[in-house]
């Protein structure tokens, strides 16, 4: 196992294929989606502050329905319904 931190870490940045070739079976990339999301949030807030609109970024954003599905809202609604019927 190798712990990779491509942004600001001490481990050399290697591709998954390179790590496989070196014999690594597990290579977590902790926080990579989170750090990318933070950059995206900063860009959205900057755009909103500077232009007062997010129209230019709309194509890069998920719909409300997609957002709700990512967080599992339908599962929570089903669970809620189950307990309300109890």
C-alpha atoms as an extended CHARMM CRD file, in Angstrom:
* protein
*
        86  EXT
         1         1  UNK       CA              0.0000000000        0.0000000000        0.0000000000  PROA      1               0.0000000000
         2         2  UNK       CA              1.1420000000        3.5050000000       -0.7730000000  PROA      2               0.0000000000
         3         3  UNK       CA             -0.4950000000        6.6760000000        0.4930000000  PROA      3               0.0000000000
         4         4  UNK       CA             -0.5030000000        9.2270000000       -2.3010000000  PROA      4               0.0000000000
         5         5  UNK       CA             -1.0610000000       12.9470000000       -1.9010000000  PROA      5               0.0000000000
         6         6  UNK       CA             -0.5700000000       14.4750000000       -5.3620000000  PROA      6               0.0000000000
         7         7  UNK       CA             -0.9740000000       18.0880000000       -4.2220000000  PROA      7               0.0000000000
         8         8  UNK       CA              1.5670000000       19.1590000000       -1.6000000000  PROA      8               0.0000000000
         9         9  UNK       CA              2.5910000000       15.6730000000       -0.5010000000  PROA      9               0.0000000000
        10        10  UNK       CA              6.0560000000       14.1760000000       -0.1990000000  PROA      10              0.0000000000
        11        11  UNK       CA              5.3280000000       11.0850000000       -2.2930000000  PROA      11              0.0000000000
        12        12  UNK       CA              6.3130000000       11.4680000000       -5.9610000000  PROA      12              0.0000000000
        13        13  UNK       CA              3.2780000000       11.8810000000       -8.2010000000  PROA      13              0.0000000000
        14        14  UNK       CA              2.8610000000        8.6140000000      -10.0820000000  PROA      14              0.0000000000
        15        15  UNK       CA              0.0440000000        7.2750000000      -12.2170000000  PROA      15              0.0000000000
        16        16  UNK       CA             -2.0720000000        4.3240000000      -11.1220000000  PROA      16              0.0000000000
        17        17  UNK       CA             -0.4100000000        2.2650000000      -13.8670000000  PROA      17              0.0000000000
        18        18  UNK       CA              3.0660000000        3.1880000000      -12.5820000000  PROA      18              0.0000000000
        19        19  UNK       CA              2.0620000000        2.1980000000       -9.0570000000  PROA      19              0.0000000000
        20        20  UNK       CA              0.6910000000       -1.1280000000      -10.3250000000  PROA      20              0.0000000000
        21        21  UNK       CA              3.9500000000       -1.7670000000      -12.1930000000  PROA      21              0.0000000000
        22        22  UNK       CA              5.8530000000       -1.1260000000       -8.9520000000  PROA      22              0.0000000000
        23        23  UNK       CA              3.7310000000       -3.8040000000       -7.2620000000  PROA      23              0.0000000000
        24        24  UNK       CA              1.3330000000       -1.6720000000       -5.2460000000  PROA      24              0.0000000000
        25        25  UNK       CA             -2.1290000000       -3.2000000000       -4.8770000000  PROA      25              0.0000000000
        26        26  UNK       CA             -3.7170000000       -0.3920000000       -2.8720000000  PROA      26              0.0000000000
        27        27  UNK       CA             -3.1680000000        3.3160000000       -3.4960000000  PROA      27              0.0000000000
        28        28  UNK       CA             -5.7290000000        5.5440000000       -1.8090000000  PROA      28              0.0000000000
        29        29  UNK       CA             -5.9350000000        9.1340000000       -2.9510000000  PROA      29              0.0000000000
        30        30  UNK       CA             -7.2520000000       10.7000000000        0.2600000000  PROA      30              0.0000000000
        31        31  UNK       CA             -9.1050000000       13.9280000000       -0.1120000000  PROA      31              0.0000000000
        32        32  UNK       CA             -8.6200000000       14.3200000000       -3.8680000000  PROA      32              0.0000000000
        33        33  UNK       CA            -12.3350000000       14.7390000000       -4.6590000000  PROA      33              0.0000000000
        34        34  UNK       CA            -12.6790000000       16.9860000000       -1.6220000000  PROA      34              0.0000000000
        35        35  UNK       CA             -9.8040000000       19.2740000000       -2.6150000000  PROA      35              0.0000000000
        36        36  UNK       CA            -11.1410000000       19.4930000000       -6.1840000000  PROA      36              0.0000000000
        37        37  UNK       CA            -14.5950000000       20.3240000000       -4.8070000000  PROA      37              0.0000000000
        38        38  UNK       CA            -13.1320000000       23.1230000000       -2.6910000000  PROA      38              0.0000000000
        39        39  UNK       CA            -11.5220000000       24.6720000000       -5.7890000000  PROA      39              0.0000000000
        40        40  UNK       CA            -14.8610000000       24.4470000000       -7.6060000000  PROA      40              0.0000000000
        41        41  UNK       CA            -16.6630000000       26.0710000000       -4.6750000000  PROA      41              0.0000000000
        42        42  UNK       CA            -14.1390000000       28.8880000000       -4.6200000000  PROA      42              0.0000000000
        43        43  UNK       CA            -14.6330000000       29.4480000000       -8.3470000000  PROA      43              0.0000000000
        44        44  UNK       CA            -18.4320000000       29.5210000000       -7.9950000000  PROA      44              0.0000000000
        45        45  UNK       CA            -18.3200000000       31.9840000000       -5.1060000000  PROA      45              0.0000000000
        46        46  UNK       CA            -15.8190000000       34.2060000000       -6.9420000000  PROA      46              0.0000000000
        47        47  UNK       CA            -18.0210000000       34.2050000000      -10.0400000000  PROA      47              0.0000000000
        48        48  UNK       CA            -21.0680000000       35.0840000000       -7.9680000000  PROA      48              0.0000000000
        49        49  UNK       CA            -19.2060000000       37.8810000000       -6.1990000000  PROA      49              0.0000000000
        50        50  UNK       CA            -17.6660000000       39.3530000000       -9.3470000000  PROA      50              0.0000000000
        51        51  UNK       CA            -20.5340000000       38.9190000000      -11.8210000000  PROA      51              0.0000000000
        52        52  UNK       CA            -23.5830000000       38.4790000000       -9.6250000000  PROA      52              0.0000000000
        53        53  UNK       CA            -24.6340000000       35.4630000000      -11.6810000000  PROA      53              0.0000000000
        54        54  UNK       CA            -23.6940000000       31.8170000000      -12.1520000000  PROA      54              0.0000000000
        55        55  UNK       CA            -25.0150000000       31.6140000000      -15.6980000000  PROA      55              0.0000000000
        56        56  UNK       CA            -21.5300000000       31.0250000000      -17.1740000000  PROA      56              0.0000000000
        57        57  UNK       CA            -20.9240000000       28.0760000000      -14.8440000000  PROA      57              0.0000000000
        58        58  UNK       CA            -24.3560000000       26.4380000000      -15.0640000000  PROA      58              0.0000000000
        59        59  UNK       CA            -23.1950000000       23.7200000000      -17.4830000000  PROA      59              0.0000000000
        60        60  UNK       CA            -20.5230000000       22.6380000000      -14.9660000000  PROA      60              0.0000000000
        61        61  UNK       CA            -23.0090000000       22.2700000000      -12.1330000000  PROA      61              0.0000000000
        62        62  UNK       CA            -25.2660000000       19.3180000000      -11.3230000000  PROA      62              0.0000000000
        63        63  UNK       CA            -29.0270000000       19.7100000000      -11.2060000000  PROA      63              0.0000000000
        64        64  UNK       CA            -30.8560000000       19.7150000000       -7.8940000000  PROA      64              0.0000000000
        65        65  UNK       CA            -32.1200000000       16.2030000000       -8.6620000000  PROA      65              0.0000000000
        66        66  UNK       CA            -28.5610000000       14.9470000000       -9.2810000000  PROA      66              0.0000000000
        67        67  UNK       CA            -27.3750000000       16.5630000000       -6.0570000000  PROA      67              0.0000000000
        68        68  UNK       CA            -30.1810000000       14.9080000000       -4.0800000000  PROA      68              0.0000000000
        69        69  UNK       CA            -29.3610000000       11.5140000000       -5.5720000000  PROA      69              0.0000000000
        70        70  UNK       CA            -25.6520000000       11.8510000000       -4.7900000000  PROA      70              0.0000000000
        71        71  UNK       CA            -26.4350000000       12.3880000000       -1.1050000000  PROA      71              0.0000000000
        72        72  UNK       CA            -28.9920000000        9.5640000000       -1.1330000000  PROA      72              0.0000000000
        73        73  UNK       CA            -32.0930000000       11.6330000000       -0.4680000000  PROA      73              0.0000000000
        74        74  UNK       CA            -34.4190000000        9.0110000000       -1.9630000000  PROA      74              0.0000000000
        75        75  UNK       CA            -33.0240000000        6.4310000000        0.4780000000  PROA      75              0.0000000000
        76        76  UNK       CA            -33.6340000000        8.7760000000        3.3980000000  PROA      76              0.0000000000
        77        77  UNK       CA            -37.1670000000        9.4770000000        2.1630000000  PROA      77              0.0000000000
        78        78  UNK       CA            -37.8900000000        5.7360000000        1.9860000000  PROA      78              0.0000000000
        79        79  UNK       CA            -36.5200000000        5.2830000000        5.4970000000  PROA      79              0.0000000000
        80        80  UNK       CA            -38.5670000000        8.2320000000        6.7060000000  PROA      80              0.0000000000
        81        81  UNK       CA            -41.7070000000        6.7520000000        5.1650000000  PROA      81              0.0000000000
        82        82  UNK       CA            -40.9860000000        3.3860000000        6.7880000000  PROA      82              0.0000000000
        83        83  UNK       CA            -40.7740000000        4.9130000000       10.2670000000  PROA      83              0.0000000000
        84        84  UNK       CA            -43.7360000000        7.2260000000        9.7740000000  PROA      84              0.0000000000
        85        85  UNK       CA            -45.8970000000        4.1830000000        8.9700000000  PROA      85              0.0000000000
        86        86  UNK       CA            -44.7970000000        2.4890000000       12.1940000000  PROA      86              0.0000000000
